[in-house]
Amino acid sequence: MKILYIISLLTMSAGAFGRSNSDTLRLTLQQVVEMAKANSIAAKQAATLRETKYWEYRTYKSNYQPQLALSGTLPDYQKTFSQVFQPDGTILFQPVHNDNSQLQLDFSQSITATGGTIYGRTQLQRFTDFDRHNALYNGVPYSIAYTQPLFQFNQLKWDKKIEPLKYNESKQKYIEDQENIAVTVEGYFFDLLLAQVNLHIAETNYTNTQKIMTITNIKFELGKVSKNEILQLQLELINAKKAVGTAKRDIETTTLNLRSYIGQEDDSKIVLVIPENISQMNVTSDKVLAEAYANRSDAIGFLRRIAEAKRDVAKAKGETGLKATLNANLGFSNTASSIPGLYNNPQNQQIIQLTLSVPILDWGRSKSRTQTALANQQLMEYTVEQDKQNFKQGIFTQVSLFNMMKEQLVYTAEADSIASEKYKIARERYVLGDLSITDLSIAFRDNDAAKRDYITSLRDFWGAYYQLRQLSLYDFESNHKISYQ
């Protein structure tokens, strides 16, 4: 009868772990990832950076659109004394009471191909002399001008090559930042999950050790165990109790870390659901590499960095040697005592200017700048080539790691099942007196280690999976490119 009583003790429930309360929040890995992408500080930073890059791109685009500006001084009223030079060189201070207001409307349009700018202007000036009670108008009914830098660096042309690359790079970088959030929060998730599993193991072990202690005391009364086994179990009980305390402390720390990162502000208890594996998913290095080159910001960055190096060479060449600027202005101007009079038979206005700047002696400064830019371009080409090799190697390594983690997950799951069955048999053999306390302890620890190894393998697998997504910006579960609104 006592043997039956002992067996019934071992088959009882191990405790209340896993019970759900109304204030308990049960979360899967996918739910935690979505919460982090929606609420974390990292997600808000990524969204803000994306918006900043968008407006920078809009600013760049506006440089190629027509510009219209209204300026003027209205009014420019003066009532004061002003010095007036006399023919004999003396100065008289004369009273001044006037208003000299002006208004000007300017139009401009940049020419990307040449780097020049077309200007249009209309101007109106009104001078009112309050002492003499008269007014005079001066103005430019309309004029058109063109400014063309010659033999100089064309900023607009190079911006048109580089700025779209930078904008596309920023859009892909935002997706990478979102996937990097998944990589980060996956670590916090498994920190807490492992702590919860450790607490479950510790509480179960403590309960089972208490039950085994009860069994051993009965067996001791029957003279079937020695005092040494009693002492060994007492030590095991103390260690199990310590493990429960340590696990509870770890849960508090890891819960706080996860809650803080995902932006979960209420104080409800978080219980994580052990994620399923997706070990049937097949991933090849060629597929990941192709998607990475099509989607990653790094691939766009390779092109941008080379283009920027070439731009710097063009700028160095454009800022050395002969520099000239051609200015041409055609239009009409007039003066009259009324506004309609300005447009009555206006006078022809023509201005043509060519400004030159030619270095005569610079002690090789211009050549040095150009050669430095050329050397930097060559260095950038080598650096980009090396980065491409590292890019490929990183992908090959990650794919190999993912496939290895997929296999390891299968093995650790089998090992966990075997260790659990082995521990169950060991407990029953110990009850029947067919196993020593030392062998039971070994089976006990092997079972705990197998459970932790399985959670660790799950962590490694999902970590490799999210890193694979971050490297390729491709969802291999659903077979489509990753995108965010």
C-alpha positions as a printed NumPy array, in Angstrom:
array([[  0.   ,   0.   ,   0.   ],
       [  2.848,   2.388,   0.76 ],
       [  4.334,   1.785,  -2.725],
       [  0.991,   2.744,  -4.323],
       [  0.882,   5.862,  -2.147],
       [  4.407,   6.807,  -3.26 ],
       [  3.572,   6.365,  -6.945],
       [  0.437,   8.502,  -6.528],
       [  2.567,  11.312,  -5.077],
       [  4.872,  11.271,  -8.118],
       [  2.001,  11.432, -10.611],
       [  0.309,  14.49 ,  -9.041],
       [  0.386,  17.884, -10.807],
       [  3.649,  19.765, -10.424],
       [  2.045,  23.1  ,  -9.489],
       [  0.088,  26.086, -10.716],
       [  2.492,  27.215, -13.459],
       [  0.678,  28.034, -16.718],
       [ -2.686,  28.946, -15.178],
       [ -4.217,  31.949, -16.806],
       [ -5.588,  34.88 , -14.831],
       [ -7.594,  37.843, -15.996],
       [ -4.5  ,  40.07 , -15.546],
       [ -2.161,  37.76 , -17.465],
       [ -1.06 ,  38.706, -20.972],
       [ -0.15 ,  35.671, -23.083],
       [  2.054,  36.643, -26.043],
       [  3.549,  34.783, -28.984],
       [  6.861,  35.71 , -30.597],
       [  5.062,  37.205, -33.617],
       [  2.855,  39.344, -31.361],
       [  5.865,  40.639, -29.455],
       [  7.619,  41.506, -32.713],
       [  4.575,  43.436, -33.982],
       [  4.258,  45.311, -30.69 ],
       [  7.915,  46.327, -30.875],
       [  7.555,  47.504, -34.476],
       [  4.517,  49.572, -33.531],
       [  5.457,  51.02 , -30.131],
       [  9.196,  50.813, -29.456],
       [ 11.439,  53.883, -29.337],
       [ 13.56 ,  52.277, -32.068],
       [ 10.486,  52.107, -34.339],
       [  9.685,  55.771, -33.702],
       [ 13.288,  56.747, -34.414],
       [ 13.221,  54.802, -37.684],
       [  9.952,  56.462, -38.726],
       [ 11.316,  59.918, -37.89 ],
       [ 14.495,  59.273, -39.853],
       [ 12.432,  58.079, -42.836],
       [ 10.362,  61.271, -42.731],
       [ 13.517,  63.392, -42.511],
       [ 14.977,  61.691, -45.589],
       [ 11.684,  62.18 , -47.437],
       [ 11.694,  65.929, -46.863],
       [ 15.365,  66.141, -47.792],
       [ 14.455,  64.463, -51.076],
       [ 11.579,  66.911, -51.592],
       [ 14.033,  69.762, -51.021],
       [ 16.351,  68.305, -53.67 ],
       [ 13.456,  67.976, -56.158],
       [ 12.466,  71.603, -55.618],
       [ 15.874,  72.751, -56.91 ],
       [ 14.79 ,  71.703, -60.418],
       [ 11.41 ,  73.472, -60.322],
       [ 10.679,  77.104, -61.289],
       [ 11.09 ,  79.553, -58.412],
       [  8.968,  82.683, -57.985],
       [  9.768,  85.255, -55.311],
       [  8.356,  88.644, -54.356],
       [ 10.603,  91.087, -52.514],
       [ 10.628,  94.756, -51.739],
       [ 10.834,  97.574, -49.247],
       [  7.433,  99.009, -48.509],
       [  7.531, 101.647, -47.111],
       [ 10.992, 103.243, -46.951],
       [  9.929, 106.454, -45.207],
       [ 12.452, 109.062, -43.993],
       [ 12.068, 112.4  , -42.234],
       [ 15.488, 113.524, -41.082],
       [ 18.519, 115.677, -41.887],
       [ 21.092, 114.37 , -44.328],
       [ 24.565, 115.654, -45.157],
       [ 24.995, 117.128, -48.625],
       [ 28.453, 117.887, -50.079],
       [ 28.747, 121.346, -51.607],
       [ 30.851, 122.277, -54.664],
       [ 33.43 , 123.942, -52.45 ],
       [ 33.875, 120.76 , -50.412],
       [ 31.833, 121.804, -47.408],
       [ 28.865, 119.945, -45.993],
       [ 25.38 , 121.215, -45.391],
       [ 22.72 , 119.305, -43.5  ],
       [ 19.479, 119.495, -45.434],
       [ 16.061, 118.343, -44.31 ],
       [ 14.872, 115.155, -46.026],
       [ 11.252, 114.051, -46.059],
       [ 10.517, 111.29 , -48.558],
       [  9.456, 107.721, -49.181],
       [ 11.444, 105.465, -51.547],
       [  9.442, 102.224, -51.812],
       [ 10.128,  99.416, -54.257],
       [  8.642,  96.052, -55.185],
       [ 10.265,  93.312, -57.251],
       [  9.005,  89.987, -58.661],
       [ 11.678,  87.454, -59.661],
       [ 11.37 ,  84.21 , -61.611],
       [ 14.2  ,  81.674, -61.957],
       [ 14.672,  78.255, -63.521],
       [ 17.802,  76.114, -63.281],
       [ 19.07 ,  74.246, -66.348],
       [ 20.362,  70.83 , -65.255],
       [ 22.255,  69.966, -68.437],
       [ 24.422,  73.106, -68.383],
       [ 24.285,  74.252, -64.77 ],
       [ 23.039,  77.661, -65.857],
       [ 20.048,  79.643, -64.627],
       [ 17.382,  81.649, -66.457],
       [ 15.999,  84.689, -64.645],
       [ 12.971,  86.876, -65.248],
       [ 12.239,  90.112, -63.412],
       [  9.744,  92.944, -63.165],
       [ 10.412,  95.869, -60.828],
       [  8.591,  98.983, -59.659],
       [ 10.039, 101.872, -57.625],
       [  8.121, 104.931, -56.327],
       [  9.906, 107.969, -54.928],
       [  7.708, 110.522, -53.109],
       [  9.118, 113.907, -52.087],
       [  6.787, 115.253, -49.392],
       [  8.516, 118.651, -49.203],
       [  7.988, 119.359, -52.934],
       [  4.751, 117.411, -53.233],
       [  5.726, 115.293, -56.205],
       [  6.233, 111.591, -57.003],
       [  8.435, 109.833, -59.527],
       [  8.265, 106.215, -60.727],
       [ 11.112, 104.079, -61.96 ],
       [ 10.826, 100.478, -63.069],
       [ 11.726,  97.503, -65.18 ],
       [  8.541,  96.367, -66.934],
       [ 10.2  ,  93.083, -67.763],
       [ 13.633,  91.645, -68.326],
       [ 15.144,  88.236, -68.901],
       [ 18.644,  87.15 , -67.915],
       [ 20.815,  84.071, -68.169],
       [ 23.83 ,  83.083, -66.09 ],
       [ 26.082,  80.291, -67.318],
       [ 29.165,  79.053, -65.445],
       [ 31.856,  77.918, -67.897],
       [ 34.407,  75.136, -67.225],
       [ 32.998,  74.691, -63.71 ],
       [ 31.501,  71.939, -61.576],
       [ 27.817,  71.248, -62.3  ],
       [ 26.22 ,  70.523, -58.903],
       [ 22.735,  70.013, -60.356],
       [ 23.895,  67.316, -62.751],
       [ 25.595,  65.278, -60.04 ],
       [ 22.769,  65.736, -57.546],
       [ 20.402,  64.251, -60.114],
       [ 22.555,  61.113, -60.15 ],
       [ 23.174,  60.817, -56.415],
       [ 20.096,  62.135, -54.575],
       [ 17.635,  59.528, -55.969],
       [ 20.085,  56.81 , -54.872],
       [ 20.236,  58.319, -51.384],
       [ 16.452,  58.473, -51.168],
       [ 15.967,  54.886, -52.339],
       [ 18.696,  53.843, -49.93 ],
       [ 16.844,  55.524, -47.055],
       [ 13.591,  53.742, -47.943],
       [ 15.285,  50.361, -47.852],
       [ 17.13 ,  51.368, -44.681],
       [ 13.764,  51.941, -42.999],
       [ 12.729,  48.364, -43.818],
       [ 16.069,  47.119, -42.468],
       [ 15.528,  49.109, -39.267],
       [ 12.129,  47.462, -38.832],
       [ 13.649,  44.022, -39.317],
       [ 16.481,  44.911, -36.96 ],
       [ 13.833,  45.651, -34.323],
       [ 12.605,  42.078, -34.815],
       [ 16.151,  40.763, -34.327],
       [ 16.547,  42.779, -31.124],
       [ 13.171,  41.991, -29.584],
       [ 13.632,  38.307, -30.395],
       [ 16.558,  38.357, -27.97 ],
       [ 14.457,  40.005, -25.241],
       [ 11.648,  37.51 , -25.913],
       [ 13.845,  34.475, -25.414],
       [ 15.553,  36.02 , -22.38 ],
       [ 12.177,  36.147, -20.673],
       [ 11.024,  32.817, -22.103],
       [ 14.141,  31.059, -20.805],
       [ 13.627,  32.718, -17.407],
       [ 10.04 ,  31.488, -17.333],
       [ 11.087,  27.984, -18.353],
       [ 13.781,  28.051, -15.659],
       [ 11.169,  29.089, -13.091],
       [  8.86 ,  26.306, -14.248],
       [ 11.729,  23.812, -14.022],
       [ 12.797,  25.138, -10.62 ],
       [  9.272,  25.017,  -9.18 ],
       [  8.67 ,  21.552, -10.623],
       [ 11.988,  20.326,  -9.291],
       [ 11.278,  21.789,  -5.881],
       [  7.853,  20.108,  -5.78 ],
       [  9.222,  16.797,  -7.029],
       [ 12.137,  16.931,  -4.604],
       [  9.699,  17.47 ,  -1.755],
       [  7.705,  14.454,  -2.916],
       [ 10.829,  12.348,  -3.315],
       [ 11.902,  13.51 ,   0.149],
       [  8.569,  12.229,   1.507],
       [  9.096,   8.942,  -0.334],
       [ 12.675,   8.634,   0.959],
       [ 11.551,   9.28 ,   4.548],
       [  9.04 ,   6.431,   4.219],
       [ 11.731,   4.191,   2.741],
       [ 14.096,   5.264,   5.552],
       [ 11.5  ,   4.183,   8.09 ],
       [ 11.378,   0.827,   6.319],
       [ 15.179,   0.612,   6.484],
       [ 15.624,   0.651,   2.712],
       [ 17.751,   3.82 ,   2.405],
       [ 20.689,   5.186,   4.3  ],
       [ 21.063,   8.463,   6.166],
       [ 23.408,   9.631,   3.403],
       [ 20.527,   9.602,   0.885],
       [ 18.42 ,  11.674,   3.276],
       [ 21.221,  14.252,   3.516],
       [ 21.699,  14.223,  -0.259],
       [ 18.001,  14.936,  -0.788],
       [ 18.051,  17.705,   1.805],
       [ 20.874,  19.322,  -0.14 ],
       [ 18.911,  18.895,  -3.377],
       [ 15.891,  20.532,  -1.724],
       [ 17.92 ,  23.543,  -0.617],
       [ 19.413,  23.939,  -4.1  ],
       [ 15.954,  23.648,  -5.681],
       [ 14.62 ,  26.373,  -3.402],
       [ 17.559,  28.629,  -4.278],
       [ 16.919,  27.995,  -7.977],
       [ 13.305,  29.143,  -7.565],
       [ 14.463,  32.425,  -6.03 ],
       [ 17.055,  32.997,  -8.721],
       [ 14.514,  32.259, -11.497],
       [ 11.977,  34.713,  -9.998],
       [ 14.625,  37.44 ,  -9.897],
       [ 15.584,  36.756, -13.524],
       [ 11.933,  36.956, -14.566],
       [ 11.564,  40.393, -12.994],
       [ 14.646,  41.672, -14.839],
       [ 13.846,  40.149, -18.23 ],
       [ 10.17 ,  41.177, -18.02 ],
       [ 11.189,  44.771, -17.361],
       [ 13.603,  44.711, -20.31 ],
       [ 10.998,  43.292, -22.693],
       [  8.198,  45.546, -21.437],
       [ 10.408,  48.616, -21.804],
       [ 11.495,  47.774, -25.352],
       [  8.038,  46.948, -26.772],
       [  6.411,  49.941, -25.094],
       [  4.017,  47.864, -22.976],
       [  3.072,  50.182, -20.118],
       [  0.484,  48.277, -18.011],
       [  1.609,  46.038, -15.165],
       [ -0.165,  42.852, -16.241],
       [  1.81 ,  39.65 , -15.968],
       [  3.422,  38.54 , -19.219],
       [  3.455,  34.845, -20.059],
       [  5.199,  33.893, -23.302],
       [  4.107,  31.076, -25.557],
       [  6.892,  28.787, -26.753],
       [  7.069,  29.407, -30.532],
       [  6.721,  26.604, -33.02 ],
       [  9.583,  25.873, -35.363],
       [  9.328,  26.303, -39.129],
       [ 12.016,  23.783, -39.923],
       [ 10.379,  22.796, -43.232],
       [ 11.322,  26.137, -44.789],
       [ 14.074,  25.769, -47.401],
       [ 16.499,  28.626, -47.987],
       [ 19.339,  28.72 , -50.519],
       [ 22.299,  31.072, -50.644],
       [ 21.623,  32.047, -54.267],
       [ 18.048,  33.093, -53.461],
       [ 19.077,  35.113, -50.411],
       [ 21.92 ,  36.801, -52.317],
       [ 19.641,  37.709, -55.233],
       [ 17.04 ,  39.217, -52.904],
       [ 19.692,  41.049, -50.892],
       [ 21.095,  42.744, -54.01 ],
       [ 17.566,  43.632, -55.111],
       [ 16.362,  44.958, -51.732],
       [ 19.143,  45.965, -49.354],
       [ 20.239,  49.557, -48.865],
       [ 23.854,  48.331, -48.96 ],
       [ 23.461,  47.35 , -52.632],
       [ 22.218,  50.86 , -53.438],
       [ 24.95 ,  52.289, -51.22 ],
       [ 27.626,  50.597, -53.338],
       [ 26.429,  52.577, -56.377],
       [ 26.032,  55.801, -54.401],
       [ 29.513,  55.689, -52.901],
       [ 31.147,  55.218, -56.303],
       [ 29.037,  58.039, -57.761],
       [ 30.026,  60.353, -54.897],
       [ 33.709,  59.582, -55.458],
       [ 33.342,  60.43 , -59.166],
       [ 31.486,  63.613, -58.217],
       [ 34.367,  64.67 , -55.973],
       [ 36.788,  64.181, -58.879],
       [ 34.582,  66.309, -61.155],
       [ 34.361,  68.973, -58.437],
       [ 38.142,  69.046, -57.968],
       [ 38.648,  69.459, -61.715],
       [ 35.92 ,  72.091, -61.952],
       [ 37.469,  74.208, -59.215],
       [ 40.916,  74.329, -60.838],
       [ 42.187,  76.011, -63.983],
       [ 40.181,  78.537, -65.985],
       [ 36.828,  79.532, -64.481],
       [ 34.423,  81.832, -66.268],
       [ 30.831,  82.997, -65.896],
       [ 28.708,  84.473, -68.686],
       [ 25.893,  86.854, -67.694],
       [ 23.393,  88.213, -70.232],
       [ 20.407,  90.466, -69.556],
       [ 17.838,  91.737, -72.039],
       [ 14.842,  93.858, -71.114],
       [ 13.295,  97.304, -70.802],
       [ 13.409, 100.037, -68.196],
       [ 11.779, 103.441, -67.864],
       [ 10.997, 106.361, -65.577],
       [  7.783, 108.359, -65.411],
       [  5.538, 110.397, -63.15 ],
       [  2.856, 107.689, -63.139],
       [  2.663, 103.922, -63.296],
       [  1.053, 103.763, -66.791],
       [  3.847, 105.986, -68.056],
       [  6.436, 103.299, -67.222],
       [  4.943, 101.057, -69.883],
       [  4.719, 103.805, -72.489],
       [  7.695, 103.525, -74.821],
       [ 10.15 , 101.897, -72.341],
       [ 13.857, 102.097, -73.088],
       [ 15.858,  99.116, -74.29 ],
       [ 18.192,  97.567, -71.663],
       [ 21.054,  95.201, -72.537],
       [ 23.813,  93.831, -70.322],
       [ 26.452,  91.227, -71.239],
       [ 29.277,  90.272, -68.893],
       [ 31.999,  87.625, -69.001],
       [ 34.011,  87.222, -65.81 ],
       [ 37.246,  85.223, -65.81 ],
       [ 39.491,  83.716, -63.197],
       [ 42.769,  82.103, -64.278],
       [ 45.373,  80.874, -61.77 ],
       [ 48.846,  81.938, -62.828],
       [ 50.957,  80.425, -60.067],
       [ 49.546,  78.059, -57.404],
       [ 52.569,  75.824, -56.774],
       [ 50.777,  72.675, -57.874],
       [ 47.756,  73.152, -55.604],
       [ 45.199,  72.493, -58.364],
       [ 46.971,  69.359, -59.549],
       [ 47.295,  68.089, -55.976],
       [ 43.563,  68.505, -55.347],
       [ 42.699,  66.653, -58.529],
       [ 45.138,  63.83 , -57.858],
       [ 43.865,  63.511, -54.286],
       [ 40.304,  63.168, -55.552],
       [ 41.395,  60.556, -58.112],
       [ 43.241,  58.593, -55.434],
       [ 40.19 ,  58.735, -53.173],
       [ 38.052,  57.465, -56.03 ],
       [ 40.392,  54.517, -56.544],
       [ 40.4  ,  53.813, -52.811],
       [ 36.598,  53.943, -52.715],
       [ 36.367,  51.472, -55.599],
       [ 38.625,  49.036, -53.732],
       [ 36.686,  49.581, -50.487],
       [ 33.341,  48.972, -52.183],
       [ 34.694,  45.832, -53.829],
       [ 35.825,  44.559, -50.431],
       [ 32.455,  45.447, -48.903],
       [ 30.732,  43.503, -51.673],
       [ 32.82 ,  40.446, -50.838],
       [ 31.983,  40.839, -47.139],
       [ 28.339,  41.309, -48.095],
       [ 28.295,  38.022, -49.993],
       [ 30.269,  36.178, -47.319],
       [ 27.933,  37.402, -44.601],
       [ 24.933,  36.064, -46.506],
       [ 26.543,  32.679, -47.193],
       [ 27.506,  32.392, -43.516],
       [ 24.02 ,  33.319, -42.315],
       [ 22.32 ,  30.852, -44.653],
       [ 24.648,  28.072, -43.476],
       [ 23.973,  29.053, -39.851],
       [ 20.21 ,  29.033, -40.406],
       [ 20.246,  25.582, -42.022],
       [ 22.471,  24.282, -39.226],
       [ 20.151,  25.743, -36.565],
       [ 17.226,  24.086, -38.339],
       [ 18.897,  20.686, -37.974],
       [ 19.997,  21.364, -34.406],
       [ 16.42 ,  22.191, -33.454],
       [ 15.27 ,  18.738, -34.562],
       [ 18.026,  17.045, -32.558],
       [ 17.42 ,  19.034, -29.365],
       [ 13.681,  18.353, -29.572],
       [ 14.414,  14.633, -29.758],
       [ 16.904,  14.893, -26.913],
       [ 14.344,  16.737, -24.764],
       [ 11.771,  14.009, -25.37 ],
       [ 14.276,  11.245, -24.56 ],
       [ 15.544,  12.987, -21.406],
       [ 11.99 ,  13.519, -20.178],
       [ 11.128,   9.864, -20.685],
       [ 14.398,   8.82 , -19.056],
       [ 13.656,  10.943, -15.984],
       [ 10.161,   9.521, -15.7  ],
       [ 11.542,   5.964, -15.753],
       [ 14.282,   6.903, -13.264],
       [ 11.713,   8.214, -10.766],
       [  9.668,   5.023, -10.998],
       [ 12.804,   2.86 , -10.605],
       [ 13.841,   4.892,  -7.572],
       [ 10.432,   4.301,  -5.988],
       [ 10.823,   0.577,  -6.586],
       [ 14.315,   0.677,  -5.061],
       [ 15.971,  -0.23 ,  -8.346],
       [ 17.988,   3.017,  -8.715],
       [ 20.347,   4.974,  -6.506],
       [ 19.783,   8.584,  -5.531],
       [ 22.92 ,   9.526,  -7.495],
       [ 21.539,   8.064, -10.736],
       [ 18.204,   9.757, -10.084],
       [ 20.   ,  13.094,  -9.663],
       [ 21.851,  12.538, -12.948],
       [ 18.572,  11.832, -14.755],
       [ 17.083,  14.849, -12.994],
       [ 19.816,  17.2  , -14.258],
       [ 19.872,  15.705, -17.754],
       [ 16.149,  16.399, -18.061],
       [ 16.609,  20.039, -16.994],
       [ 19.565,  20.523, -19.333],
       [ 17.642,  19.029, -22.279],
       [ 14.712,  21.43 , -21.748],
       [ 17.036,  24.42 , -21.578],
       [ 18.943,  23.225, -24.651],
       [ 15.683,  23.014, -26.584],
       [ 14.74 ,  26.605, -25.68 ],
       [ 18.278,  27.735, -26.55 ],
       [ 18.037,  25.972, -29.916],
       [ 14.683,  27.656, -30.545],
       [ 16.324,  30.97 , -29.727],
       [ 19.224,  30.321, -32.107],
       [ 16.846,  29.196, -34.857],
       [ 14.535,  32.2  , -34.627],
       [ 17.477,  34.557, -34.24 ],
       [ 19.018,  33.179, -37.435],
       [ 15.638,  33.419, -39.167],
       [ 15.088,  37.098, -38.323],
       [ 18.683,  37.927, -39.237],
       [ 18.094,  36.228, -42.569],
       [ 15.05 ,  38.446, -43.118],
       [ 17.066,  41.505, -42.158],
       [ 19.861,  40.559, -44.558],
       [ 17.592,  39.941, -47.554],
       [ 14.438,  41.974, -46.755],
       [ 12.52 ,  38.944, -47.958],
       [  9.885,  36.856, -46.168],
       [ 10.796,  33.227, -46.879],
       [  7.692,  31.919, -45.122],
       [  5.291,  33.77 , -47.425],
       [  7.716,  34.121, -50.365],
       [  7.382,  37.868, -50.946],
       [  9.464,  41.025, -50.479],
       [  9.098,  42.756, -47.129],
       [  7.539,  46.202, -47.232],
       [  6.05 ,  48.683, -44.763],
       [  3.638,  51.56 , -45.246]])
